[in-house]
Amino acid sequence: MRIPPTDGGAPRLGSRRSVLLDAMQLGQELTLEGNDERASRMDAIVVTLRELIAIANRARGTQGGSA
């Protein structure tokens, strides 16, 4: 999802961390609904996003920096 800028410029992508948190929230909602199969799939997505964020941070030289 693109976030509209306040200056009228081209929209930018949402932060990796925001996307990760949204995926984690969706997984929680699916678990609460008893939809364990889909919640499990979201867990795999969350783990993959965490790994990709860590790889991107290492590539930029920012181990614990924001995504």
C-alpha positions, 0 to 999 in steps of 0.5 A, spaced: 500 500 500 502 506 498 502 512 503 500 519 500 505 524 501 503 531 504 507 535 499 503 532 493 509 528 490 509 521 488 506 516 494 511 511 497 511 504 500 509 503 507 515 501 512 517 494 512 516 494 520 508 497 519 507 491 514 510 486 519 506 489 524 499 488 520 501 481 518 502 480 525 495 483 527 492 479 521 495 472 524 492 474 531 485 476 528 485 469 524 487 465 531 482 468 535 477 466 529 479 459 530 482 459 523 488 456 524 490 454 517 490 461 515 493 463 521 499 458 520 500 461 513 501 468 516 506 466 521 510 463 515 509 470 512 511 474 518 518 469 519 519 471 512 518 478 513 523 478 519 528 475 515 528 480 509 528 486 514 534 483 517 537 482 511 536 489 508 538 492 515 545 488 514 546 490 507 545 497 509 549 496 515 544 498 520 543 491 524 537 494 529 535 500 525 528 501 523 526 498 516 
